[in-house]
Structures are given as C-alpha cells and as structure tokens.
Amino acid sequence: MKMNSMIADVKEVLIPSEEIQSKVREIGERITEDYEGEKLLLVGILRGAVVVLGDLMRHIDLPCEIDFMDISSYGTGASSSGVVRILKDLEEDITNRHVLVVEDIIDTGLTLSYLRRSLLARNPASLEIFALLSKPSRRRVDLEVKYLGFEVPDEFVVGYGLDYAGSYRNLPDVCVLKPEVFGNTETS
C-alpha cells in the first residue's frame, strides 16, 4: 500500500507528528526524573507500541533495557472482551526490577488490567504504565496510567504504530480513519 493511498483513507490528522514528538520527549524527561538512580526495564506491547517505545527510550537518560510481550484479546470486531492470551512472554525476569509497560492505546482497559495483574504477580520492585493514547469514553475498568500522552475521542485511529488490518502503522501522525475504510467494525 503506497503512502498516498493510505493518506486518502484518512479522515483527519488528529495529532501531528511534531506534537507527538514533543509529548514523548516531555514524558521521557519525567521518567528520567522519577527513576533517577535506577535501572529501568521498558516492556513494549507488540506490535503497536514499537514506534513509541523506540522514540521514548531515546528521551530517557537512564540505564534501561527493553523487552516485549505480545498479547491477544478475544472479542468482536476491534473491541476487547478482556479475555487475554499471552502470545509472547517476557524474556527477562522482572523480580525486584523497575518495570514500565509501554502501550500504544488504552481502549476498554480490560486487556491492560489483566496484563498488569499478571506482571504484579511476578514481584517487580515497581510497575507503572505509559500509554501514548487513551480513549476514556470506552473505559470499562479503572486503570492507573502514570504517563499518558493524549486522550482521544471514540474514533478509529491509525498511524504512529497503530494499525487497521496490519496497515497504516507507518503514518507519522495519529489519524482518524474514514469509516468507509473499516466498514461496520467497532472503533479501535
């Protein structure tokens, strides 16, 4: 799929790249202050968080390592039921480690809530969450997110790591996808 055809599928640019980069830099600086003197393990949730994880870690001025998890939640369309299956688990032992989960978007919060409980059972020294985007109108569980980039409306968003059917992740901005592109699928 060519970039021009992807742009033709965009209803609007919701958050421009420059604004994303500024926010990620600001949060990276906060994380550096909050974890001063510590070694941090960043846990990226595949696949959407890869882009933001790469940018975020370049703004954290601390020793840090990265690891990844791939999780699947069962539901209808693009919405989560909260029934989670871990497809790829961590390589690192997180016992007594400072862990920061890096997520692209929080929708209902069910999947991330499950993941948080699962990771806490592994006895990390601390466990916090970073999310680039949050859709508070769709939240079904209370979830404490220490580092949040932006709140977005209940629209189907793509770009900067977020996809629809595997495409659009490489758009530099967070964009709203035209409804006719994804049909009657629920929002992501």
C-alpha positions as CSV (number, residue, x, y, z in Angstrom):
1,M,0.0,0.0,0.0
2,K,1.5,3.3,-1.1
3,M,1.7,6.3,1.4
4,N,-0.6,8.3,-0.9
5,S,-3.3,5.6,-0.8
6,M,-3.0,5.5,3.0
7,I,-3.4,9.2,3.2
8,A,-6.5,9.0,1.0
9,D,-8.0,6.7,3.7
10,V,-7.5,9.4,6.4
11,K,-10.5,11.5,7.5
12,E,-8.3,13.8,9.6
13,V,-5.0,14.2,11.3
14,L,-5.8,14.1,15.0
15,I,-2.3,14.5,16.5
16,P,0.5,15.8,14.2
17,S,3.9,14.1,14.5
18,E,5.6,17.3,15.9
19,E,3.1,17.3,18.8
20,I,3.7,13.6,19.4
21,Q,7.4,14.0,19.5
22,S,7.2,17.0,21.9
23,K,4.9,15.0,24.3
24,V,7.1,11.9,24.1
25,R,10.2,14.0,24.9
26,E,8.4,15.6,27.9
27,I,7.4,12.3,29.3
28,G,10.8,10.8,28.7
29,E,12.3,13.7,30.8
30,R,9.7,13.0,33.6
31,I,10.5,9.3,33.6
32,T,14.3,10.2,33.9
33,E,13.5,12.3,37.0
34,D,11.1,9.8,38.5
35,Y,13.6,6.9,38.2
36,E,16.8,8.7,38.9
37,G,19.5,6.3,40.1
38,E,17.5,3.3,39.0
39,K,17.8,0.9,36.0
40,L,14.5,0.6,34.2
41,L,13.0,-2.2,32.1
42,L,10.7,-1.0,29.4
43,V,8.2,-3.6,28.3
44,G,6.7,-2.9,24.9
45,I,3.4,-4.4,24.0
46,L,3.6,-5.7,20.4
47,R,3.1,-4.5,17.8
48,G,1.6,-1.1,18.2
49,A,4.0,0.1,20.9
50,V,7.2,-0.5,18.9
51,V,7.2,3.0,17.3
52,V,6.6,5.0,20.6
53,L,8.9,2.7,22.6
54,G,11.8,3.5,20.2
55,D,11.2,7.2,20.5
56,L,10.5,7.2,24.2
57,M,13.6,5.3,25.2
58,R,15.8,7.9,23.3
59,H,14.5,10.5,25.7
60,I,15.2,8.5,28.9
61,D,18.6,9.4,30.3
62,L,19.0,6.3,32.5
63,P,20.3,2.8,32.0
64,C,17.4,0.9,30.6
65,E,16.6,-2.4,29.0
66,I,13.8,-3.4,26.7
67,D,11.6,-6.5,26.4
68,F,8.4,-7.3,24.6
69,M,5.1,-9.0,25.2
70,D,2.6,-9.9,22.5
71,I,-0.9,-10.4,23.8
72,S,-4.2,-11.2,22.1
73,S,-7.6,-10.4,23.5
74,Y,-10.7,-12.1,22.2
75,G,-13.7,-10.0,21.3
76,T,-15.9,-9.0,18.4
77,G,-14.5,-6.6,15.7
78,A,-11.8,-4.5,17.1
79,S,-13.0,-4.3,20.7
80,S,-11.6,-6.3,23.6
81,S,-13.5,-8.7,25.7
82,G,-10.7,-8.8,28.3
83,V,-10.1,-12.5,27.7
84,V,-6.4,-12.5,27.2
85,R,-3.9,-14.9,25.8
86,I,-0.1,-14.2,26.0
87,L,1.4,-15.0,22.6
88,K,5.0,-13.9,23.6
89,D,6.1,-13.6,27.2
90,L,9.0,-11.6,28.6
91,E,12.5,-12.9,28.2
92,E,13.6,-11.1,31.3
93,D,12.8,-11.9,34.9
94,I,11.2,-8.8,36.4
95,T,11.5,-9.8,40.1
96,N,12.7,-6.7,42.0
97,R,13.0,-4.7,38.8
98,H,11.5,-1.3,38.0
99,V,9.1,-2.0,35.1
100,L,7.4,0.4,32.8
101,V,4.8,-1.1,30.4
102,V,4.7,0.9,27.1
103,E,1.4,0.7,25.3
104,D,0.2,2.5,22.2
105,I,-3.5,2.9,23.1
106,I,-5.8,2.0,26.0
107,D,-9.4,1.4,24.9
108,T,-11.6,-0.5,27.4
109,G,-8.6,-1.2,29.7
110,L,-9.6,-4.8,30.2
111,T,-6.5,-6.3,28.4
112,L,-4.1,-4.0,30.2
113,S,-5.7,-4.6,33.5
114,Y,-5.2,-8.3,33.1
115,L,-1.6,-7.8,32.0
116,R,-0.9,-5.5,35.0
117,R,-2.2,-8.2,37.4
118,S,-0.1,-10.8,35.7
119,L,3.0,-8.8,35.9
120,L,2.5,-7.7,39.5
121,A,2.3,-11.4,40.4
122,R,6.0,-11.6,39.3
123,N,7.0,-9.3,42.1
124,P,8.6,-6.3,40.3
125,A,10.1,-3.5,42.5
126,S,7.6,-1.2,40.8
127,L,5.2,-1.4,37.9
128,E,3.9,1.7,36.0
129,I,2.2,2.2,32.7
130,F,2.9,4.6,29.8
131,A,0.3,4.9,27.1
132,L,0.5,7.2,24.1
133,L,-3.2,7.4,23.7
134,S,-6.3,6.8,25.9
135,K,-10.0,6.6,25.0
136,P,-11.6,7.4,28.3
137,S,-15.2,7.2,26.8
138,R,-14.7,3.4,26.2
139,R,-13.1,2.6,29.6
140,R,-14.7,-0.4,31.4
141,V,-12.2,-0.7,34.3
142,D,-10.3,1.8,36.4
143,L,-6.7,1.7,35.4
144,E,-4.0,3.9,36.8
145,V,-1.8,5.2,34.0
146,K,1.2,7.2,35.3
147,Y,2.4,8.5,32.0
148,L,-0.2,9.4,29.4
149,G,0.4,11.2,26.1
150,F,-3.1,12.1,24.8
151,E,-6.8,11.5,25.3
152,V,-8.6,10.8,22.1
153,P,-12.2,10.7,21.1
154,D,-14.0,7.4,20.3
155,E,-12.8,7.3,16.7
156,F,-10.8,4.6,14.7
157,V,-7.3,5.9,14.9
158,V,-4.2,4.8,13.0
159,G,-0.6,5.9,12.5
160,Y,2.4,6.2,14.6
161,G,2.3,2.4,15.3
162,L,-1.5,2.0,15.4
163,D,-2.9,-0.1,12.6
164,Y,-6.0,-1.3,10.8
165,A,-5.7,-4.8,9.3
166,G,-1.9,-4.5,9.6
167,S,-1.6,-1.3,7.6
168,Y,-1.1,2.4,8.4
169,R,1.4,1.9,11.3
170,N,4.0,3.9,9.4
171,L,2.0,7.1,9.1
172,P,3.9,9.7,11.1
173,D,0.8,11.3,12.7
174,V,-2.1,9.8,14.6
175,C,-5.0,10.0,12.2
176,V,-8.7,9.2,12.1
177,L,-9.5,6.6,9.5
178,K,-12.5,7.2,7.2
179,P,-15.5,5.0,8.3
180,E,-15.9,3.5,4.8
181,V,-12.4,2.0,5.1
182,F,-13.2,-0.2,8.1
183,G,-16.9,-0.7,7.4
184,N,-19.1,-1.5,10.3
185,T,-16.2,-2.7,12.5
186,E,-16.2,-1.2,16.0
187,T,-13.7,1.5,16.8
188,S,-10.1,0.7,17.8
